[in-house]
Amino acid sequence: MGALTPDQPELLTIKVAAEVLGVSEQTLRRWDKAGKFRAKRHPMNGYRLYSRGQVLELRRKIHEAEAAS
């Protein structure tokens, strides 16, 4: 699973977010479309961007769920 360092930006690309979460970019697209984990959109190019804090919080929840099972 990808690691975030303090020098990374506050908004993450779909590629970086997928690496950190250990899921595919397509999974993030499906979650966005379904409203499960919404992305912000870049105003100029429409790219999906994810808040660093939200990605880290979701990663924590995923790890907790895995540990509980």
N, CA, C and O atoms as a GROMACS GRO file, in nm:
protein
  276
    1MET      N    1   0.083  -0.117   0.000
    1MET     CA    2   0.000   0.000   0.000
    1MET      C    3   0.088   0.124   0.000
    1MET      O    4   0.193   0.126   0.064
    2GLY      N    5   0.046   0.226  -0.070
    2GLY     CA    6   0.125   0.348  -0.080
    2GLY      C    7   0.133   0.421   0.053
    2GLY      O    8   0.045   0.407   0.138
    3ALA      N    9   0.236   0.497   0.069
    3ALA     CA   10   0.255   0.575   0.191
    3ALA      C   11   0.252   0.723   0.156
    3ALA      O   12   0.304   0.765   0.053
    4LEU      N   13   0.193   0.801   0.244
    4LEU     CA   14   0.191   0.946   0.226
    4LEU      C   15   0.301   1.006   0.311
    4LEU      O   16   0.323   0.964   0.425
    5THR      N   17   0.369   1.103   0.257
    5THR     CA   18   0.471   1.174   0.330
    5THR      C   19   0.422   1.316   0.356
    5THR      O   20   0.336   1.366   0.284
    6PRO      N   21   0.477   1.382   0.458
    6PRO     CA   22   0.431   1.517   0.492
    6PRO      C   23   0.445   1.619   0.380
    6PRO      O   24   0.375   1.720   0.380
    7ASP      N   25   0.535   1.595   0.284
    7ASP     CA   26   0.556   1.693   0.179
    7ASP      C   27   0.459   1.678   0.061
    7ASP      O   28   0.467   1.756  -0.034
    8GLN      N   29   0.369   1.580   0.066
    8GLN     CA   30   0.274   1.563  -0.043
    8GLN      C   31   0.164   1.668  -0.032
    8GLN      O   32   0.135   1.717   0.077
    9PRO      N   33   0.102   1.702  -0.145
    9PRO     CA   34   0.000   1.808  -0.145
    9PRO      C   35  -0.127   1.768  -0.071
    9PRO      O   36  -0.150   1.650  -0.043
   10GLU      N   37  -0.208   1.867  -0.040
   10GLU     CA   38  -0.334   1.845   0.031
   10GLU      C   39  -0.436   1.771  -0.056
   10GLU      O   40  -0.516   1.694  -0.004
   11LEU      N   41  -0.431   1.794  -0.187
   11LEU     CA   42  -0.521   1.724  -0.279
   11LEU      C   43  -0.442   1.620  -0.357
   11LEU      O   44  -0.336   1.650  -0.413
   12LEU      N   45  -0.494   1.499  -0.361
   12LEU     CA   46  -0.426   1.388  -0.425
   12LEU      C   47  -0.496   1.350  -0.555
   12LEU      O   48  -0.618   1.359  -0.566
   13THR      N   49  -0.419   1.308  -0.652
   13THR     CA   50  -0.476   1.258  -0.777
   13THR      C   51  -0.540   1.123  -0.751
   13THR      O   52  -0.517   1.060  -0.648
   14ILE      N   53  -0.621   1.079  -0.845
   14ILE     CA   54  -0.686   0.949  -0.831
   14ILE      C   55  -0.583   0.837  -0.824
   14ILE      O   56  -0.602   0.739  -0.752
   15LYS      N   57  -0.474   0.852  -0.896
   15LYS     CA   58  -0.369   0.750  -0.895
   15LYS      C   59  -0.306   0.737  -0.757
   15LYS      O   60  -0.292   0.626  -0.705
   16VAL      N   61  -0.270   0.848  -0.697
   16VAL     CA   62  -0.207   0.846  -0.565
   16VAL      C   63  -0.307   0.797  -0.460
   16VAL      O   64  -0.272   0.716  -0.374
   17ALA      N   65  -0.431   0.846  -0.466
   17ALA     CA   66  -0.532   0.803  -0.370
   17ALA      C   67  -0.555   0.652  -0.379
   17ALA      O   68  -0.566   0.586  -0.276
   18ALA      N   69  -0.561   0.598  -0.500
   18ALA     CA   70  -0.580   0.454  -0.518
   18ALA      C   71  -0.463   0.376  -0.458
   18ALA      O   72  -0.484   0.273  -0.393
   19GLU      N   73  -0.342   0.423  -0.479
   19GLU     CA   74  -0.224   0.356  -0.424
   19GLU      C   75  -0.228   0.356  -0.271
   19GLU      O   76  -0.199   0.255  -0.208
   20VAL      N   77  -0.262   0.469  -0.213
   20VAL     CA   78  -0.266   0.480  -0.067
   20VAL      C   79  -0.373   0.387  -0.009
   20VAL      O   80  -0.352   0.325   0.096
   21LEU      N   81  -0.487   0.378  -0.077
   21LEU     CA   82  -0.598   0.296  -0.027
   21LEU      C   83  -0.584   0.148  -0.062
   21LEU      O   84  -0.651   0.064  -0.004
   22GLY      N   85  -0.498   0.118  -0.157
   22GLY     CA   86  -0.482  -0.021  -0.197
   22GLY      C   87  -0.597  -0.072  -0.284
   22GLY      O   88  -0.629  -0.190  -0.282
   23VAL      N   89  -0.657   0.019  -0.359
   23VAL     CA   90  -0.765  -0.017  -0.451
   23VAL      C   91  -0.729   0.035  -0.590
   23VAL      O   92  -0.630   0.107  -0.607
   24SER      N   93  -0.807  -0.002  -0.688
   24SER     CA   94  -0.781   0.044  -0.824
   24SER      C   95  -0.842   0.182  -0.847
   24SER      O   96  -0.932   0.225  -0.774
   25GLU      N   97  -0.793   0.249  -0.948
   25GLU     CA   98  -0.851   0.378  -0.987
   25GLU      C   99  -0.996   0.359  -1.028
   25GLU      O  100  -1.081   0.444  -1.000
   26GLN      N  101  -1.026   0.247  -1.093
   26GLN     CA  102  -1.163   0.219  -1.134
   26GLN      C  103  -1.256   0.206  -1.013
   26GLN      O  104  -1.371   0.250  -1.018
   27THR      N  105  -1.206   0.146  -0.906
   27THR     CA  106  -1.286   0.136  -0.784
   27THR      C  107  -1.318   0.274  -0.731
   27THR      O  108  -1.432   0.298  -0.689
   28LEU      N  109  -1.222   0.364  -0.731
   28LEU     CA  110  -1.248   0.501  -0.684
   28LEU      C  111  -1.349   0.571  -0.775
   28LEU      O  112  -1.433   0.646  -0.726
   29ARG      N  113  -1.342   0.546  -0.905
   29ARG     CA  114  -1.442   0.605  -0.997
   29ARG      C  115  -1.583   0.554  -0.965
   29ARG      O  116  -1.680   0.630  -0.965
   30ARG      N  117  -1.592   0.423  -0.937
   30ARG     CA  118  -1.724   0.365  -0.903
   30ARG      C  119  -1.775   0.422  -0.771
   30ARG      O  120  -1.893   0.456  -0.760
   31TRP      N  121  -1.687   0.433  -0.670
   31TRP     CA  122  -1.728   0.489  -0.543
   31TRP      C  123  -1.774   0.634  -0.559
   31TRP      O  124  -1.870   0.676  -0.496
   32ASP      N  125  -1.705   0.710  -0.643
   32ASP     CA  126  -1.743   0.849  -0.668
   32ASP      C  127  -1.882   0.854  -0.733
   32ASP      O  128  -1.968   0.930  -0.691
   33LYS      N  129  -1.901   0.773  -0.835
   33LYS     CA  130  -2.028   0.772  -0.907
   33LYS      C  131  -2.144   0.730  -0.815
   33LYS      O  132  -2.254   0.784  -0.826
   34ALA      N  133  -2.117   0.636  -0.725
   34ALA     CA  134  -2.220   0.587  -0.633
   34ALA      C  135  -2.238   0.678  -0.512
   34ALA      O  136  -2.331   0.658  -0.433
   35GLY      N  137  -2.152   0.778  -0.497
   35GLY     CA  138  -2.161   0.869  -0.384
   35GLY      C  139  -2.100   0.815  -0.256
   35GLY      O  140  -2.119   0.874  -0.149
   36LYS      N  141  -2.027   0.704  -0.263
   36LYS     CA  142  -1.966   0.645  -0.144
   36LYS      C  143  -1.841   0.718  -0.099
   36LYS      O  144  -1.816   0.730   0.021
   37PHE      N  145  -1.762   0.766  -0.193
   37PHE     CA  146  -1.639   0.839  -0.162
   37PHE      C  147  -1.619   0.941  -0.274
   37PHE      O  148  -1.557   0.913  -0.376
   38ARG      N  149  -1.673   1.060  -0.250
   38ARG     CA  150  -1.679   1.162  -0.354
   38ARG      C  151  -1.545   1.232  -0.373
   38ARG      O  152  -1.471   1.259  -0.278
   39ALA      N  153  -1.516   1.261  -0.498
   39ALA     CA  154  -1.396   1.336  -0.534
   39ALA      C  155  -1.435   1.480  -0.562
   39ALA      O  156  -1.548   1.510  -0.602
   40LYS      N  157  -1.340   1.569  -0.540
   40LYS     CA  158  -1.355   1.706  -0.588
   40LYS      C  159  -1.312   1.705  -0.733
   40LYS      O  160  -1.238   1.615  -0.775
   41ARG      N  161  -1.355   1.800  -0.810
   41ARG     CA  162  -1.316   1.809  -0.950
   41ARG      C  163  -1.232   1.933  -0.973
   41ARG      O  164  -1.266   2.042  -0.925
   42HIS      N  165  -1.123   1.916  -1.046
   42HIS     CA  166  -1.039   2.028  -1.082
   42HIS      C  167  -1.123   2.120  -1.172
   42HIS      O  168  -1.185   2.072  -1.266
   43PRO      N  169  -1.125   2.250  -1.144
   43PRO     CA  170  -1.213   2.340  -1.221
   43PRO      C  171  -1.174   2.356  -1.369
   43PRO      O  172  -1.260   2.389  -1.451
   44MET      N  173  -1.051   2.332  -1.403
   44MET     CA  174  -1.008   2.352  -1.542
   44MET      C  175  -1.017   2.224  -1.625
   44MET      O  176  -1.060   2.228  -1.740
   45ASN      N  177  -0.976   2.111  -1.567
   45ASN     CA  178  -0.969   1.990  -1.648
   45ASN      C  179  -1.065   1.880  -1.603
   45ASN      O  180  -1.075   1.777  -1.670
   46GLY      N  181  -1.134   1.898  -1.493
   46GLY     CA  182  -1.232   1.801  -1.447
   46GLY      C  183  -1.174   1.676  -1.380
   46GLY      O  184  -1.249   1.585  -1.346
   47TYR      N  185  -1.042   1.671  -1.362
   47TYR     CA  186  -0.980   1.554  -1.298
   47TYR      C  187  -1.033   1.537  -1.156
   47TYR      O  188  -1.063   1.635  -1.088
   48ARG      N  189  -1.043   1.413  -1.114
   48ARG     CA  190  -1.083   1.385  -0.976
   48ARG      C  191  -0.965   1.412  -0.883
   48ARG      O  192  -0.852   1.373  -0.911
   49LEU      N  193  -0.994   1.481  -0.774
   49LEU     CA  194  -0.894   1.510  -0.670
   49LEU      C  195  -0.952   1.471  -0.536
   49LEU      O  196  -1.071   1.493  -0.510
   50TYR      N  197  -0.869   1.414  -0.452
   50TYR     CA  198  -0.914   1.365  -0.322
   50TYR      C  199  -0.840   1.436  -0.211
   50TYR      O  200  -0.719   1.456  -0.218
   51SER      N  201  -0.914   1.475  -0.110
   51SER     CA  202  -0.856   1.539   0.008
   51SER      C  203  -0.766   1.440   0.080
   51SER      O  204  -0.805   1.327   0.107
   52ARG      N  205  -0.647   1.484   0.111
   52ARG     CA  206  -0.550   1.398   0.180
   52ARG      C  207  -0.608   1.345   0.311
   52ARG      O  208  -0.594   1.227   0.342
   53GLY      N  209  -0.673   1.433   0.387
   53GLY     CA  210  -0.732   1.392   0.514
   53GLY      C  211  -0.840   1.286   0.497
   53GLY      O  212  -0.846   1.192   0.575
   54GLN      N  213  -0.925   1.301   0.396
   54GLN     CA  214  -1.031   1.204   0.372
   54GLN      C  215  -0.973   1.069   0.330
   54GLN      O  216  -1.023   0.964   0.371
   55VAL      N  217  -0.869   1.072   0.248
   55VAL     CA  218  -0.805   0.947   0.205
   55VAL      C  219  -0.744   0.876   0.326
   55VAL      O  220  -0.760   0.754   0.341
   56LEU      N  221  -0.676   0.949   0.412
   56LEU     CA  222  -0.616   0.888   0.530
   56LEU      C  223  -0.722   0.832   0.625
   56LEU      O  224  -0.704   0.726   0.684
   57GLU      N  225  -0.833   0.904   0.639
   57GLU     CA  226  -0.942   0.856   0.725
   57GLU      C  227  -1.003   0.728   0.668
   57GLU      O  228  -1.029   0.634   0.744
   58LEU      N  229  -1.025   0.723   0.538
   58LEU     CA  230  -1.080   0.602   0.477
   58LEU      C  231  -0.982   0.486   0.491
   58LEU      O  232  -1.023   0.373   0.517
   59ARG      N  233  -0.852   0.513   0.473
   59ARG     CA  234  -0.752   0.408   0.489
   59ARG      C  235  -0.756   0.352   0.632
   59ARG      O  236  -0.745   0.231   0.652
   60ARG      N  237  -0.770   0.440   0.730
   60ARG     CA  238  -0.780   0.396   0.870
   60ARG      C  239  -0.901   0.305   0.889
   60ARG      O  240  -0.891   0.201   0.955
   61LYS      N  241  -1.014   0.344   0.832
   61LYS     CA  242  -1.137   0.263   0.845
   61LYS      C  243  -1.121   0.128   0.777
   61LYS      O  244  -1.168   0.026   0.829
   62ILE      N  245  -1.057   0.126   0.662
   62ILE     CA  246  -1.034  -0.001   0.590
   62ILE      C  247  -0.948  -0.093   0.675
   62ILE      O  248  -0.976  -0.212   0.688
   63HIS      N  249  -0.841  -0.037   0.732
   63HIS     CA  250  -0.752  -0.118   0.817
   63HIS      C  251  -0.824  -0.171   0.941
   63HIS      O  252  -0.803  -0.285   0.981
   64GLU      N  253  -0.910  -0.089   1.000
   64GLU     CA  254  -0.986  -0.133   1.117
   64GLU      C  255  -1.081  -0.245   1.080
   64GLU      O  256  -1.096  -0.342   1.155
   65ALA      N  257  -1.146  -0.233   0.965
   65ALA     CA  258  -1.240  -0.337   0.920
   65ALA      C  259  -1.166  -0.468   0.891
   65ALA      O  260  -1.215  -0.577   0.923
   66GLU      N  261  -1.049  -0.456   0.830
   66GLU     CA  262  -0.969  -0.576   0.802
   66GLU      C  263  -0.923  -0.643   0.930
   66GLU      O  264  -0.921  -0.766   0.939
   67ALA      N  265  -0.886  -0.564   1.029
   67ALA     CA  266  -0.838  -0.618   1.155
   67ALA      C  267  -0.952  -0.686   1.234
   67ALA      O  268  -0.929  -0.783   1.307
   68ALA      N  269  -1.072  -0.635   1.217
   68ALA     CA  270  -1.187  -0.690   1.289
   68ALA      C  271  -1.237  -0.820   1.228
   68ALA      O  272  -1.306  -0.898   1.294
   69SER      N  273  -1.202  -0.845   1.102
   69SER     CA  274  -1.253  -0.966   1.037
   69SER      C  275  -1.160  -1.083   1.047
   69SER      O  276  -1.190  -1.191   0.997
   0.00000   0.00000   0.00000
